[in-house]
Amino acid sequence: MRLTVELPDNLSELENAAEEALEAVAISFYEANDFSKARVARIFGFHWYKFQGVLKKHNVAKGAYDEEALRQDLESLEVLRSERNS
């Protein structure tokens, strides 16, 4: 699917207007849907790491980081460490 957006002429004078518009749409899509950051990044053609930066730049946080999420992250870290040391 292709989506074309026409920006007003005065916006085209702004540096990075098209990229900022794409970022805004991607952020809106991310906030409105239950998709992972990686999936939204793929949909909008961003590298996952770049999309992380976009979210941070615009102070977008979705979901709470609770004790359960921390426990899962710590378990994942232990698995990665054991794999690396094997």
Phi and psi restraints in degrees (value plus and minus 20) as a CYANA .aco file:
   2 ARG   PHI    -139.0   -99.0
   2 ARG   PSI     115.8   155.8
   3 LEU   PHI    -141.3  -101.3
   3 LEU   PSI     104.9   144.9
   4 THR   PHI    -133.2   -93.2
   4 THR   PSI     111.6   151.6
   5 VAL   PHI    -141.1  -101.1
   5 VAL   PSI     107.0   147.0
   6 GLU   PHI    -117.3   -77.3
   6 GLU   PSI     103.0   143.0
   7 LEU   PHI    -114.1   -74.1
   7 LEU   PSI     124.0   164.0
   8 PRO   PHI     -78.3   -38.3
   8 PRO   PSI     130.2   170.2
   9 ASP   PHI     -74.4   -34.4
   9 ASP   PSI     -60.3   -20.3
  10 ASN   PHI     -87.0   -47.0
  10 ASN   PSI     -44.4    -4.4
  11 LEU   PHI     -94.7   -54.7
  11 LEU   PSI     -49.6    -9.6
  12 SER   PHI     -86.2   -46.2
  12 SER   PSI     -38.2     1.8
  13 GLU   PHI     -95.2   -55.2
  13 GLU   PSI     -41.8    -1.8
  14 LEU   PHI     -96.0   -56.0
  14 LEU   PSI     116.3   156.3
  15 GLU   PHI     -86.1   -46.1
  15 GLU   PSI     112.2   152.2
  16 ASN   PHI      45.6    85.6
  16 ASN   PSI       3.8    43.8
  17 ALA   PHI     -80.3   -40.3
  17 ALA   PSI     -63.3   -23.3
  18 ALA   PHI     -85.4   -45.4
  18 ALA   PSI     -62.6   -22.6
  19 GLU   PHI     -86.0   -46.0
  19 GLU   PSI     -60.4   -20.4
  20 GLU   PHI     -86.6   -46.6
  20 GLU   PSI     -55.6   -15.6
  21 ALA   PHI     -85.2   -45.2
  21 ALA   PSI     -63.1   -23.1
  22 LEU   PHI     -82.8   -42.8
  22 LEU   PSI     -61.5   -21.5
  23 GLU   PHI     -79.5   -39.5
  23 GLU   PSI     -63.8   -23.8
  24 ALA   PHI     -82.6   -42.6
  24 ALA   PSI     -61.6   -21.6
  25 VAL   PHI     -86.6   -46.6
  25 VAL   PSI     -62.5   -22.5
  26 ALA   PHI     -83.2   -43.2
  26 ALA   PSI     -61.4   -21.4
  27 ILE   PHI     -83.6   -43.6
  27 ILE   PSI     -65.1   -25.1
  28 SER   PHI     -79.1   -39.1
  28 SER   PSI     -64.3   -24.3
  29 PHE   PHI     -82.6   -42.6
  29 PHE   PSI     -63.8   -23.8
  30 TYR   PHI     -81.4   -41.4
  30 TYR   PSI     -64.7   -24.7
  31 GLU   PHI     -89.7   -49.7
  31 GLU   PSI     -49.2    -9.2
  32 ALA   PHI    -109.2   -69.2
  32 ALA   PSI     -31.8     8.2
  33 ASN   PHI    -144.7  -104.7
  33 ASN   PSI     142.6   182.6
  34 ASP   PHI    -117.6   -77.6
  34 ASP   PSI      29.7    69.7
  35 PHE   PHI    -124.0   -84.0
  35 PHE   PSI     132.3   172.3
  36 SER   PHI     -91.2   -51.2
  36 SER   PSI     142.9   182.9
  37 LYS   PHI     -79.8   -39.8
  37 LYS   PSI     -61.8   -21.8
  38 ALA   PHI     -83.1   -43.1
  38 ALA   PSI     -60.3   -20.3
  39 ARG   PHI     -87.7   -47.7
  39 ARG   PSI     -63.4   -23.4
  40 VAL   PHI     -84.0   -44.0
  40 VAL   PSI     -60.6   -20.6
  41 ALA   PHI     -78.3   -38.3
  41 ALA   PSI     -65.4   -25.4
  42 ARG   PHI     -82.2   -42.2
  42 ARG   PSI     -64.1   -24.1
  43 ILE   PHI     -78.3   -38.3
  43 ILE   PSI     -60.0   -20.0
  44 PHE   PHI    -118.2   -78.2
  44 PHE   PSI     -13.0    27.0
  45 GLY   PHI      57.6    97.6
  45 GLY   PSI       1.9    41.9
  46 PHE   PHI    -117.5   -77.5
  46 PHE   PSI     129.5   169.5
  47 HIS   PHI     -90.6   -50.6
  47 HIS   PSI     124.6   164.6
  48 TRP   PHI     -72.9   -32.9
  48 TRP   PSI     -64.3   -24.3
  49 TYR   PHI     -84.4   -44.4
  49 TYR   PSI     -58.9   -18.9
  50 LYS   PHI     -84.4   -44.4
  50 LYS   PSI     -61.1   -21.1
  51 PHE   PHI     -84.9   -44.9
  51 PHE   PSI     -55.7   -15.7
  52 GLN   PHI     -76.5   -36.5
  52 GLN   PSI     -64.5   -24.5
  53 GLY   PHI     -84.4   -44.4
  53 GLY   PSI     -58.3   -18.3
  54 VAL   PHI     -82.0   -42.0
  54 VAL   PSI     -66.4   -26.4
  55 LEU   PHI     -81.7   -41.7
  55 LEU   PSI     -61.9   -21.9
  56 LYS   PHI     -86.1   -46.1
  56 LYS   PSI     -63.1   -23.1
  57 LYS   PHI     -78.1   -38.1
  57 LYS   PSI     -54.2   -14.2
  58 HIS   PHI    -121.0   -81.0
  58 HIS   PSI      -8.0    32.0
  59 ASN   PHI      33.7    73.7
  59 ASN   PSI      26.2    66.2
  60 VAL   PHI    -119.1   -79.1
  60 VAL   PSI      99.8   139.8
  61 ALA   PHI    -147.7  -107.7
  61 ALA   PSI     112.4   152.4
  62 LYS   PHI    -147.2  -107.2
  62 LYS   PSI     105.7   145.7
  63 GLY   PHI      64.2   104.2
  63 GLY   PSI     137.6   177.6
  64 ALA   PHI    -120.4   -80.4
  64 ALA   PSI     126.2   166.2
  65 TYR   PHI    -117.5   -77.5
  65 TYR   PSI      79.6   119.6
  66 ASP   PHI    -123.7   -83.7
  66 ASP   PSI    -195.6  -155.6
  67 GLU   PHI     -81.3   -41.3
  67 GLU   PSI     -57.3   -17.3
  68 GLU   PHI     -84.9   -44.9
  68 GLU   PSI     -62.4   -22.4
  69 ALA   PHI     -83.9   -43.9
  69 ALA   PSI     -60.4   -20.4
  70 LEU   PHI     -82.6   -42.6
  70 LEU   PSI     -64.2   -24.2
  71 ARG   PHI     -79.6   -39.6
  71 ARG   PSI     -63.8   -23.8
  72 GLN   PHI     -84.9   -44.9
  72 GLN   PSI     -60.3   -20.3
  73 ASP   PHI     -83.7   -43.7
  73 ASP   PSI     -60.8   -20.8
  74 LEU   PHI     -85.5   -45.5
  74 LEU   PSI     -58.9   -18.9
  75 GLU   PHI     -83.3   -43.3
  75 GLU   PSI     -63.8   -23.8
  76 SER   PHI     -81.9   -41.9
  76 SER   PSI     -60.5   -20.5
  77 LEU   PHI     -81.5   -41.5
  77 LEU   PSI     -63.0   -23.0
  78 GLU   PHI     -83.0   -43.0
  78 GLU   PSI     -61.1   -21.1
  79 VAL   PHI     -82.1   -42.1
  79 VAL   PSI     -65.9   -25.9
  80 LEU   PHI     -82.9   -42.9
  80 LEU   PSI     -60.3   -20.3
  81 ARG   PHI     -85.0   -45.0
  81 ARG   PSI     -61.8   -21.8
  82 SER   PHI     -88.5   -48.5
  82 SER   PSI     -55.4   -15.4
  83 GLU   PHI     -87.5   -47.5
  83 GLU   PSI     -59.6   -19.6
  84 ARG   PHI     -87.4   -47.4
  84 ARG   PSI     -55.4   -15.4
  85 ASN   PHI    -102.8   -62.8
  85 ASN   PSI     -26.6    13.4
